Amino acid sequence: MNWITNYVRPRINSMLGRREVPENLWIKCPETGEMVFHKDLEENKWVIPASGYHMKMPAKSRLIDLFDDGQFEALPQPKVAQDPLKFRDSKKYTDRLRDSRVKTDQEDTIVAGVGTVQGLKLVAVVHEFNFMGGSLGIAAGEAIVKAFERAIKEKCPLVMFPASGGARMQEGILSLMQLPRTTVAVDMLKEAGQPYIVVLTNPTTGGVTASYAMLGDLHIAEPGAEICFAGKRVIEQTIREKLPEGFQTSEYLLEHGMVDMVVKRHDIPDTLARVLKIMTKRPANDMAVPAKVAEPVEKASA
């Protein structure tokens, strides 16, 4: 034990009234380098005020922001087998799960809820990227399937907010099995005649992109989001060619027909309410005009 560090210094700090400053008190904008106070960033829905850069938004905060008055019924996390492959790399998979649960206060990467958006009932499913990169494993797959089943039972639309690095390698083939399972769940919802909308956030990659993230009736993307299967660096190393500027961003995909619209985070609830009321053929007098009509972000040049 280092008695100076562990005993003397804390005693001196307490005598002088010094307080420890949280490491994340100020957050740096990845584009401009601007330092933003974390409370200001949180109040602005994790969007840098000056540059408009969309930071990653916590899953629970996204649900609160989406639903009317922040009220919703949280769907329970299904119980599944933990570490079925007894996987270990630099540390045990069970230890990684424990650390992520402490960090995020969640059982796994998926958070889902049932509520209303401008009076329209829907089920929303959100990836928490801070939980092992939002990776898709057995627990996440089961939670997604249960959310689709709930939407079918409630006879309401489902909105998906993916943010993931792809399939969870610690679960191997069992993780990849979630791709067809979630695809079947999407088909079940469509057979029930309910809309399925995907709001692509940064990043949406790998097996998630190869399954339910690209099967929506409508694809909305947040500005600047990375959306792809394989990363830009991997592709460049494989084909030995330089890819276009902005390749795999939401604006590039909009220009090339891969997404339907790019919408700023502040406008997403209004946009979802408007398009879902059209898709569900709600009466015209039931379609309240939002205070601010969402406008798609301008297309980037190819």
C-alpha positions as CSV (number, residue, x, y, z in Angstrom):
1,M,0.0,0.0,0.0
2,N,1.3,3.5,-0.9
3,W,0.5,5.3,2.4
4,I,1.2,8.8,0.8
5,T,-1.4,8.2,-2.0
6,N,-3.9,6.3,0.0
7,Y,-3.8,8.1,3.4
8,V,-1.8,11.3,3.4
9,R,-3.2,12.9,0.2
10,P,-6.9,12.2,1.0
11,R,-6.4,13.7,4.5
12,I,-4.8,16.8,3.1
13,N,-7.6,17.2,0.5
14,S,-10.3,16.8,3.1
15,M,-8.6,19.4,5.3
16,L,-8.3,21.9,2.5
17,G,-11.8,21.2,1.3
18,R,-10.7,20.0,-2.1
19,R,-13.1,17.9,-4.1
20,E,-12.5,15.4,-6.9
21,V,-13.6,16.6,-10.3
22,P,-15.4,14.0,-12.4
23,E,-13.4,13.0,-15.5
24,N,-16.4,13.5,-17.8
25,L,-17.3,17.0,-16.6
26,W,-16.4,18.4,-20.0
27,I,-16.9,16.5,-23.3
28,K,-14.9,17.2,-26.5
29,C,-16.6,17.5,-29.8
30,P,-15.0,15.0,-32.2
31,E,-15.4,17.3,-35.2
32,T,-14.3,20.8,-33.9
33,G,-12.5,20.0,-30.6
34,E,-14.9,22.3,-28.7
35,M,-15.3,21.5,-25.0
36,V,-18.9,21.3,-23.9
37,F,-20.2,21.1,-20.3
38,H,-21.8,17.7,-19.9
39,K,-25.0,19.2,-18.4
40,D,-25.4,21.5,-21.5
41,L,-24.9,18.5,-23.8
42,E,-27.4,16.4,-21.9
43,E,-30.0,19.2,-22.1
44,N,-29.4,19.5,-25.8
45,K,-30.1,15.7,-26.3
46,W,-26.4,14.9,-26.6
47,V,-26.0,17.1,-29.7
48,I,-23.0,19.6,-29.7
49,P,-24.7,23.0,-29.8
50,A,-22.2,24.8,-32.1
51,S,-21.3,22.0,-34.6
52,G,-24.5,20.0,-34.5
53,Y,-22.5,16.8,-34.1
54,H,-24.7,14.0,-32.7
55,M,-23.0,12.2,-29.8
56,K,-24.1,8.8,-28.7
57,M,-27.3,9.1,-26.6
58,P,-28.0,6.7,-23.6
59,A,-30.7,4.2,-24.4
60,K,-33.0,5.1,-21.5
61,S,-32.6,8.8,-22.2
62,R,-33.7,8.2,-25.8
63,L,-36.9,6.4,-24.6
64,I,-37.7,9.3,-22.2
65,D,-37.2,11.8,-25.0
66,L,-39.3,9.8,-27.5
67,F,-42.4,9.1,-25.5
68,D,-45.1,11.6,-24.4
69,D,-44.1,13.2,-21.1
70,G,-41.3,10.7,-20.8
71,Q,-43.7,8.1,-19.7
72,F,-43.5,4.5,-20.9
73,E,-43.8,0.8,-19.7
74,A,-40.4,-0.8,-19.7
75,L,-40.4,-4.3,-21.2
76,P,-38.6,-6.9,-19.0
77,Q,-35.3,-8.3,-20.0
78,P,-35.7,-12.1,-20.8
79,K,-33.6,-14.5,-18.9
80,V,-31.2,-16.4,-21.1
81,A,-28.1,-18.6,-20.6
82,Q,-25.0,-16.7,-19.5
83,D,-21.7,-17.4,-21.2
84,P,-22.9,-20.6,-23.0
85,L,-19.5,-21.1,-24.7
86,K,-17.4,-20.4,-21.6
87,F,-15.5,-17.8,-23.6
88,R,-12.4,-16.1,-22.5
89,D,-9.9,-13.8,-24.3
90,S,-7.9,-11.3,-22.3
91,K,-10.6,-11.6,-19.6
92,K,-13.6,-13.8,-18.9
93,Y,-16.8,-13.0,-20.8
94,T,-18.7,-13.2,-17.5
95,D,-16.4,-10.4,-16.1
96,R,-17.1,-8.3,-19.2
97,L,-20.8,-8.7,-18.6
98,R,-20.5,-7.8,-15.0
99,D,-18.5,-4.7,-15.8
100,S,-21.0,-3.6,-18.4
101,R,-23.9,-4.1,-16.1
102,V,-22.3,-2.0,-13.4
103,K,-21.4,0.7,-16.0
104,T,-24.8,1.0,-17.6
105,D,-27.2,-0.4,-14.9
106,Q,-28.7,-2.7,-17.5
107,E,-28.9,-6.5,-17.9
108,D,-27.8,-6.3,-21.6
109,T,-27.6,-4.0,-24.6
110,I,-31.4,-3.8,-25.4
111,V,-33.8,-1.5,-23.7
112,A,-37.4,-1.6,-24.9
113,G,-40.6,0.2,-23.9
114,V,-44.3,0.7,-24.8
115,G,-45.8,4.2,-24.8
116,T,-47.3,6.9,-26.9
117,V,-45.8,9.5,-29.3
118,Q,-48.3,12.3,-29.8
119,G,-51.0,10.0,-28.8
120,L,-50.0,7.1,-31.1
121,K,-49.1,3.9,-29.2
122,L,-45.9,2.2,-30.3
123,V,-43.1,-0.1,-29.1
124,A,-39.6,1.3,-29.2
125,V,-36.4,-0.8,-29.0
126,V,-33.0,0.9,-28.4
127,H,-29.5,-0.4,-28.3
128,E,-27.2,0.8,-25.5
129,F,-23.8,1.2,-27.2
130,N,-22.0,1.5,-23.8
131,F,-22.9,-2.1,-23.1
132,M,-20.2,-4.0,-25.0
133,G,-20.6,-1.8,-28.1
134,G,-24.3,-2.6,-28.4
135,S,-23.4,-6.0,-29.7
136,L,-26.1,-8.5,-30.6
137,G,-26.0,-11.7,-28.4
138,I,-28.6,-14.2,-27.2
139,A,-30.1,-11.8,-24.6
140,A,-30.3,-9.0,-27.0
141,G,-31.9,-11.2,-29.7
142,E,-34.5,-12.6,-27.2
143,A,-35.3,-9.1,-26.0
144,I,-35.9,-7.9,-29.6
145,V,-38.1,-10.9,-30.5
146,K,-40.2,-10.3,-27.3
147,A,-40.6,-6.6,-28.2
148,F,-41.9,-7.5,-31.7
149,E,-44.3,-10.0,-30.1
150,R,-45.5,-7.3,-27.8
151,A,-46.1,-4.9,-30.7
152,I,-48.1,-7.6,-32.5
153,K,-50.1,-8.2,-29.3
154,E,-50.8,-4.5,-28.9
155,K,-51.5,-4.1,-32.6
156,C,-49.1,-1.1,-32.8
157,P,-46.0,-0.1,-34.8
158,L,-42.4,-0.8,-33.7
159,V,-39.6,1.7,-33.9
160,M,-36.0,0.4,-33.7
161,F,-33.0,2.5,-32.8
162,P,-29.9,0.4,-33.5
163,A,-26.4,1.4,-32.4
164,S,-24.1,-1.6,-32.6
165,G,-20.8,-2.9,-33.6
166,G,-22.5,-6.1,-34.8
167,A,-22.7,-9.7,-33.5
168,R,-21.2,-10.5,-30.1
169,M,-18.1,-12.6,-30.8
170,Q,-18.1,-14.0,-27.2
171,E,-21.2,-16.0,-28.2
172,G,-20.0,-17.2,-31.6
173,I,-22.5,-19.0,-33.7
174,L,-25.2,-18.5,-31.1
175,S,-24.9,-14.7,-31.7
176,L,-25.2,-15.2,-35.5
177,M,-28.3,-17.2,-34.9
178,Q,-30.0,-14.0,-33.7
179,L,-29.9,-12.6,-37.3
180,P,-32.5,-15.0,-38.7
181,R,-34.5,-15.0,-35.5
182,T,-34.9,-11.2,-35.5
183,T,-35.6,-11.3,-39.3
184,V,-38.5,-13.7,-38.7
185,A,-39.8,-11.3,-36.0
186,V,-39.8,-8.5,-38.5
187,D,-41.8,-10.6,-41.0
188,M,-44.3,-11.5,-38.2
189,L,-44.9,-7.8,-37.5
190,K,-45.4,-7.0,-41.2
191,E,-47.8,-10.0,-41.6
192,A,-49.8,-8.5,-38.7
193,G,-50.1,-5.3,-40.8
194,Q,-48.1,-3.0,-38.5
195,P,-45.4,-0.6,-39.6
196,Y,-41.8,-1.1,-38.7
197,I,-39.5,1.9,-38.8
198,V,-35.7,2.0,-38.2
199,V,-33.9,5.1,-36.9
200,L,-30.2,4.4,-37.7
201,T,-27.8,5.9,-35.2
202,N,-24.1,6.1,-35.0
203,P,-22.7,3.4,-35.5
204,T,-24.9,0.7,-37.0
205,T,-22.6,-2.0,-38.4
206,G,-22.0,-5.7,-38.8
207,G,-24.6,-8.3,-38.3
208,V,-27.1,-5.8,-37.0
209,T,-27.0,-4.0,-40.4
210,A,-27.2,-7.4,-42.1
211,S,-30.5,-8.2,-40.4
212,Y,-33.3,-6.2,-38.7
213,A,-31.6,-2.7,-39.1
214,M,-32.1,-2.7,-42.9
215,L,-35.6,-4.4,-43.1
216,G,-37.7,-1.4,-42.1
217,D,-40.7,0.0,-44.0
218,L,-39.0,3.3,-43.6
219,H,-35.3,4.1,-42.8
220,I,-34.5,7.3,-41.0
221,A,-30.9,8.2,-40.1
222,E,-29.4,10.7,-37.7
223,P,-26.9,13.1,-39.3
224,G,-23.3,11.8,-39.6
225,A,-24.1,8.3,-38.5
226,E,-21.8,5.5,-39.7
227,I,-24.0,2.8,-41.3
228,C,-22.3,-0.2,-42.9
229,F,-21.5,-3.9,-42.7
230,A,-17.7,-3.8,-43.0
231,G,-15.8,-0.8,-41.9
232,K,-14.2,1.7,-44.4
233,R,-10.6,0.7,-43.4
234,V,-11.3,-3.0,-43.9
235,I,-12.8,-2.4,-47.4
236,E,-9.9,-0.2,-48.5
237,Q,-7.4,-2.8,-47.4
238,T,-9.3,-5.5,-49.2
239,I,-9.9,-3.7,-52.5
240,R,-6.7,-1.6,-52.3
241,E,-8.6,1.5,-53.4
242,K,-9.4,4.8,-51.7
243,L,-13.1,5.2,-51.0
244,P,-15.1,8.4,-51.6
245,E,-15.2,11.1,-48.9
246,G,-18.1,10.6,-46.5
247,F,-18.5,6.9,-47.5
248,Q,-20.9,5.0,-45.3
249,T,-22.3,8.1,-43.6
250,S,-26.0,8.6,-43.4
251,E,-25.8,11.5,-45.9
252,Y,-23.9,9.4,-48.4
253,L,-26.4,6.6,-48.0
254,L,-29.3,9.1,-48.5
255,E,-27.7,10.3,-51.7
256,H,-27.4,6.7,-53.0
257,G,-30.9,5.5,-52.0
258,M,-30.0,3.4,-49.0
259,V,-31.9,5.4,-46.4
260,D,-35.1,7.4,-46.9
261,M,-34.4,10.6,-44.9
262,V,-31.8,12.1,-42.6
263,V,-33.4,13.8,-39.6
264,K,-31.9,15.8,-36.7
265,R,-32.4,14.2,-33.3
266,H,-34.5,17.0,-32.0
267,D,-37.0,16.4,-34.8
268,I,-37.2,12.6,-34.6
269,P,-40.3,12.3,-32.3
270,D,-42.3,14.7,-34.6
271,T,-41.2,12.9,-37.7
272,L,-42.1,9.5,-36.3
273,A,-45.5,10.7,-35.2
274,R,-46.2,12.2,-38.6
275,V,-45.2,9.3,-40.8
276,L,-46.7,6.6,-38.5
277,K,-50.1,8.4,-38.4
278,I,-50.0,8.4,-42.2
279,M,-48.9,4.7,-42.4
280,T,-51.6,3.6,-39.9
281,K,-54.3,5.7,-41.7
282,R,-55.2,7.7,-38.7
283,P,-58.0,10.3,-39.3
284,A,-56.8,13.7,-40.4
285,N,-58.3,15.4,-37.3
286,D,-56.2,13.0,-35.2
287,M,-53.0,14.3,-36.7
288,A,-52.0,17.1,-34.4
289,V,-49.6,19.6,-36.1
290,P,-46.3,19.5,-34.2
291,A,-44.9,22.8,-32.9
292,K,-41.9,22.4,-35.2
293,V,-42.1,20.4,-38.4
294,A,-39.0,18.3,-38.9
295,E,-37.0,19.0,-42.0
296,P,-34.6,16.4,-43.5
297,V,-31.0,17.3,-43.4
298,E,-29.7,18.5,-46.8
299,K,-28.1,15.8,-48.9
300,A,-24.3,15.7,-49.0
301,S,-22.6,15.8,-52.4
302,A,-21.6,12.4,-53.6
